Structure formats: structure tokens, C-alpha cells
Amino acid sequence: MMGSNGTTSPMHLAYGVRVKRDAGEWRIGLLSGRKRVNTPEATVKMYIEAFLDWNNRSDVRCNEVYSDQDQYDQMMDLASQEYQQIIDRLCCPNVVPQPINFGDNPLHHPVHETIESVDIQGPIAVVRTRNVRTLGPLVAFEYHLVLVDNEWRLASILYVDDVSADECL
């Protein structure tokens, strides 16, 4: 909404975020005292989208400098830092991620990975997804989430096949 002085008045979004245009700049901040609202499905979708974006950026950067070991190491360090930012934003505080893994056939992709079921038991949820790759087998994941401070956070992601369930977060 436009205010009388031509600035945009504050907008309140579903996640307890206030967006305000102030002197030509957009400012984003958390609203104090307001509960964040999200769902296990929303957290899983945010992770899948963030993972794909991170995967693609990391893959391109590392491929561009593959022949220069120093630059390649720097790009791998950057990829690790950026993945840690995803972990910090969407996971429980105690989560220690697996070593990073990215490439031209990403493990998670919002177009190919669909939510099959959601099971919520109080502050714990399991979201099961399927990822059908055009050039690969059917892949299943179980996202385990915990409600922390009124926000669904990832605690674990399991890669599930006929034989086992392996951590892949």
C-alpha cells in the first residue's frame, strides 16, 4: 500500500517478517512478539529450492576453476559456507550436516521431487517425498522435522531405498 508521502507502508508477511520501503530501500526485519507460522511441507519445499539453487551455483563455480587447485579449493570452501547458511536457516540448531555433495544431477529438485505424505505427531513431523529423475531410478526421502520456537526445522533427511535409510542432510 502506498502511504500519503509516496512510501510503501509496512507489509506483514506470514513468517513474522516486516517489509518496509524506507528512503528508497527495502528493509526486512522480524516482528517482535509475533509467532512465525509455517508447516512441515513449507520447510521441506524451502529446503529443496534452496538446495537446488546452492547446487547449481556451486557446480558452475567449481567447474569454471576445476583446473586451478587453489581456486577450486576456494570455491569448495565457499560452497561449504553457503550450504551451512541453508543448514542454519532451516535446520535444528544441533544439526551437523554430511559432507557437501553437488553436481549436474542434483539430489533435490522442486520440479522432480514431490511430497507423498506428511505425518505430524505433536512437535514432530515426517514428510516423505519421491524424486523421479529422467535418467535415473526412483528416489525416496524422509524429512524429519521438529517444531522449534514455533517454526518447523529439519532434524534429518534420510535417503530411503529397499535396503536401508541413510542420512543425507
NORKA-V491735 format. One record per residue. N is the residue number from 1. RES is the residue in one letter. PSI is psi in whole degrees, -180 to 180 (NA if undefined). Layout:
<<N | RES | PSI> <N | RES | PSI>>
This chain:
<<1 | M | 140> <2 | M | 133> <3 | G | 173> <4 | S | -22> <5 | N | 10> <6 | G | -1> <7 | T | 162> <8 | T | 130> <9 | S | 161> <10 | P | 140> <11 | M | 136> <12 | H | 125> <13 | L | 167> <14 | A | -26> <15 | Y | 23> <16 | G | 32> <17 | V | 139> <18 | R | 129> <19 | V | 128> <20 | K | 138> <21 | R | 122> <22 | D | 115> <23 | A | 44> <24 | G | -2> <25 | E | 146> <26 | W | 130> <27 | R | 135> <28 | I | 132> <29 | G | 157> <30 | L | 142> <31 | L | 125> <32 | S | 143> <33 | G | 6> <34 | R | 133> <35 | K | 139> <36 | R | 141> <37 | V | 124> <38 | N | 179> <39 | T | 162> <40 | P | -41> <41 | E | -42> <42 | A | -41> <43 | T | -44> <44 | V | -45> <45 | K | -40> <46 | M | -41> <47 | Y | -47> <48 | I | -45> <49 | E | -43> <50 | A | -39> <51 | F | -47> <52 | L | -45> <53 | D | -48> <54 | W | -46> <55 | N | -50> <56 | N | -44> <57 | R | -47> <58 | S | -42> <59 | D | -46> <60 | V | -48> <61 | R | -44> <62 | C | -37> <63 | N | -35> <64 | E | -28> <65 | V | 18> <66 | Y | -36> <67 | S | -9> <68 | D | 104> <69 | Q | -41> <70 | D | -46> <71 | Q | -38> <72 | Y | -45> <73 | D | -39> <74 | Q | -42> <75 | M | -36> <76 | M | -40> <77 | D | -43> <78 | L | -42> <79 | A | -42> <80 | S | -43> <81 | Q | -42> <82 | E | -37> <83 | Y | -39> <84 | Q | -34> <85 | Q | -38> <86 | I | -45> <87 | I | -48> <88 | D | -36> <89 | R | -35> <90 | L | -7> <91 | C | 164> <92 | C | 151> <93 | P | -29> <94 | N | 4> <95 | V | 129> <96 | V | 114> <97 | P | 158> <98 | Q | 165> <99 | P | 147> <100 | I | 150> <101 | N | 119> <102 | F | 165> <103 | G | -170> <104 | D | -5> <105 | N | 82> <106 | P | 148> <107 | L | -34> <108 | H | 136> <109 | H | 125> <110 | P | -24> <111 | V | -34> <112 | H | -16> <113 | E | 121> <114 | T | 148> <115 | I | 125> <116 | E | -38> <117 | S | 157> <118 | V | 127> <119 | D | 114> <120 | I | 124> <121 | Q | 91> <122 | G | -124> <123 | P | 14> <124 | I | 138> <125 | A | 149> <126 | V | 124> <127 | V | 123> <128 | R | 133> <129 | T | 163> <130 | R | 139> <131 | N | 108> <132 | V | 107> <133 | R | 147> <134 | T | -28> <135 | L | 30> <136 | G | -178> <137 | P | 167> <138 | L | 131> <139 | V | 136> <140 | A | 146> <141 | F | 149> <142 | E | 118> <143 | Y | 119> <144 | H | 125> <145 | L | 155> <146 | V | 141> <147 | L | 114> <148 | V | 121> <149 | D | 49> <150 | N | 26> <151 | E | 131> <152 | W | 122> <153 | R | 143> <154 | L | 134> <155 | A | -28> <156 | S | 149> <157 | I | 121> <158 | L | 133> <159 | Y | 119> <160 | V | 128> <161 | D | -170> <162 | D | -21> <163 | V | -39> <164 | S | 177> <165 | A | 115> <166 | D | 138> <167 | E | 135> <168 | C | 15> <169 | L | NA>>
